[in-house]
Amino acid sequence: MDPLKSDIPQDKHEFPNVDPGPPESLEMLERVWADPPGWRGWLAAVQNDTIGVRILATAFFFFILGGFDSLVIRVQLARPENTFVDAELYNKFFTMHGSVIMYLVILPMLEGFTILALPFLLGSREMPFPRLGVFSYFTFLFGGLLFYSSALLEVVPDTGWTAYVPLSSEEYSPGLPLDYWLLGLGVAEVGAIAAGVEIIIAILKMRAPGMTLSRMPLFAWAMLVTAFMLLFAFTTLLIASLLLELDRKHGTQFFNPEAGGSPILWQHLFWIFGHPEVYIQFLPATGIVSMIIPVFTRRPIVGYPYIAMAIVATGFLSFGLWAHHMFSTGLPPIVLTLFAIASMMIAIPSGVQVFAWLATIWHGRPVWKTPLLFIIGFLVLFVFGGITGVMTAVVPFDWQVHDSYFVVAHLHYVLIGGVVFPIFAGFYYWLPKFTGKLLSERLGRLNFWLMFIGFNIAFFPMHILGLMGMPRRVYTYPAGLGWDIYNLLSTIGAFILFLGILIFVLNVVLSIWNGKPAGNNPWGGDSLEWAVSSPPPNYGLAVAPIIRSRHPLWEQTDLHQGEPRLEAIVHAVARWPLEWRAALVTGTLDGQPEELFRVSGPSLWPFTASCGTILIFIGELFDMYWVIGLGVLVVVASLILWHWPEEAGHKRQAEEEFERTHQISVNPKGSFAVSRLGMSLGVLIMGIALVTFLFSYFYIRLENTVWPPEGIAPPETLLTITAASILLASVGFMRWAVKAIEQGNQYRLRIGLALTFILGTLALCIQIFDFTRLGFNTDFHAYGSLFYILGGFALVVLCGGLIMNGLIQFWARRGEYTPRNHVGVENTRLYWYAAVIIWLLTFATLYGVPYLTQV
Amino acid sequence: MASSISLPHLNRSPWFHLLGGPILWSAHFLVSYAWVEFACRVRPLVLDSTILGLTVLSWSILILTLVAMLATCYVGWLAYGSLRGLRESQEMNEQDSWGVESRRFMARSGILLSALFALVILLTGLPALVLGPCE
């Protein structure tokens, strides 16, 4: 019997009929969706539940390490003038604690939840790019290990999780520690961006038929917004890290004020990432809250559209807050108010969500199980942290408490209360689905109360300490300031909190060893993941559901009932094709099936691509340029092999018959819609990178009264205009090539692509030649550093376009493209257009601004 | 009337209704920020001269704010118009109704977001009435 059965209201007893699927198909489905056995299979595995669990387990491992760092910090501060660790070691511990928790724990945990649960929540078979998920996992793992390997070599970074310049410059932080920080975390950032792309496409294009945007689970809304934020924030951080690394090891001057650079630019770039990062962690947590509250209050959520819109509004507003971390850097008053007001306004959407949750609880019949306890804990702590957040948005107050323990208290209330508590709620809620075993309620309650009480004892006194003037990041303090008792309390609380977390580990181990079976739907849940068995089969639901409600398991009597055409499609997909991993693509707005496509299967190439990525970063770390070259080769080769077309394994006639019968296209070589959206997101990432570079350029331009610096003439424009004109002409040939394949003309396609390639190469050569005549280098002034980094970016983007063009020419020669299926050509066109626009904007800035802004 | 609704034609507008307000806020925010940073560093004299007790720089921020706010309200108005148009479209089978339901949802949400962001834009600009922009 379901453990909660007695709590489920009568009208919810009858869960809908779920079609188990045709028995003859199940074995085939199981086989085609399974990962291969053995160690090679382990490296090649792509299943979303496998990858999701790996990400969660790895992030939890880092969580324990990062939590341990905080205990060392608290022991040191337990009493005044303590000598448990010295100042130097203390700096290393707080740097590791902040960096690990911010980069390697919270976000990966939420990504892990998403990759694990999203396909089941959306009623889909898989994530759209399973191999990208694998790449994301291994880059995260390797990045984390690289970062932690600094401890083995005793070169641990010690500049805090923000790595402010000039402290983090080569002059004040010489040697390897900071490079470990920049490069180890850089690899993990690449993984986060990759996961963002995959999550966006899964949510926009791979929902069950009928799951319109207004019926999508709120967790999906939260992850959709978060994934877009990931692209914006992490791309900016990656570029900031690149600039700092170049300053440290290659003599550029981006952050050096003596050579025209600006240390404040680092703060801007860091916080354009850093503040949204807080919401990148908080929004998925709210998504978890919005999933759990209805189930444990036994009623639909109040204000679904308001919550969804609050998530969107928070996503936007979170990018308008970055300078509130910089109130004490001397910004103009109007700029201060701009950021202060945006910081206060973000309380509106957060408040909307809190009131919607409270209203749901108020109108429901709460069932006090562990997940709900953690959610109530979250509500209390998050509201508290939110209020201190609005307090610090007030500029004069912020000046008082800046860099004090008040800020430490605020950020832990928001991050532990607002994010970690919902993550634990999520663990208690979803783990039984994926392990098939229930967790102990008794240990769960003990876990919650230890964490809740421990947390408040640890962090509430820090508000008082901050107001009394205790600065953060000090390794000790003298006695007699009235700080002793609060610090001692804080330390005791931290240990109670850590004990609570250990109880959770114990609970999970006991549950896996000897837990009660969970059954399909232990909580009486309303969303689709509860319609499959626990643990779920690799393919999810054998017959795709037809969604007609926001709470399908509560409000539908049959999960596959709908209009005859749709019913026919969902049943047909359970029978054919069983030779490859077929998944449905549905319309973004209307949830209508559009396409049946092949999701990529197990492959070793994503693993080798992550190995190549880590080689590039290791090569940079130890100044071994041949290793970087090897890494680039491995990445490029892996990417080409990763995307190599696969044979369908059945005849074209079968596809045509399916298309004729059901009126949706069948694409065993990959989806049109999914790959086009993937390329669009790739272009968006390049656009964000360009904007970040241009922001840096203009910011540094404003810092300098003379531009270019004295002794340097503005660059000659003749050659760059020639190169730009040639590149513009190539756009015409690219268009011509695409038109040709639309009309079925293979010959003209190949000619058009070849001409585009030749013109692109010519423009590239002319521009590189022009660079050799500039007469200045990257290291004499920020002007030179910016010139080469921006120009270099445009060149690299164009090279990417040339490589794609070359591959497409190769496949065109093999006759891969038809008038009906030439998505590769279209994607190359989109990329090429973007590369040309980036080129034009970049060189117009580099060659135009020195003339236009001369005083 | 169902016949007057051309669904493919409306394909892009739901996203515009939903995101127009936030995007206008982002543009207003970034332009205001960049403009003040530029003006306060370069300090062209014309921006320091006063009209009706406010500097030209303050006036420029207020006018920018007003334009952005009105544009955001206009997006909300378009979303409202779309919502009314969609209410009139009845009589369709269930599958078509999904698309219409989504568009209604987007339009309704667009109205909410436009209202919120019009308020945020207004509040962001108002300090220019009382504070000296650069010191």
Interface residues (C-beta under 8 A of the other chain):
Chain A: G210 T212 L213 S214 P305 Y306 A308 M309 V312 A313 F316 L317 F319 G320 P332 P333 I334 V335 T337 L338 I341 A342 M345 I348 P349 R548 G562 E563 R565 L566 G587 L589 D590 G591 Q592 F698 L702
Chain B: N11 P14 L18 L19 P22 W25 S26 F29 S32 Y33 A34 V36 E37 F38 C40 R41 V42 I61 N93 E94 Q95 D96 W98 G99 E101 S102 R103 R104 F105 M106 R108 S109 L112 L113 L116 F117 L119 V120 L123 T124 P127 A128 L131 G132 P133 C134 E135
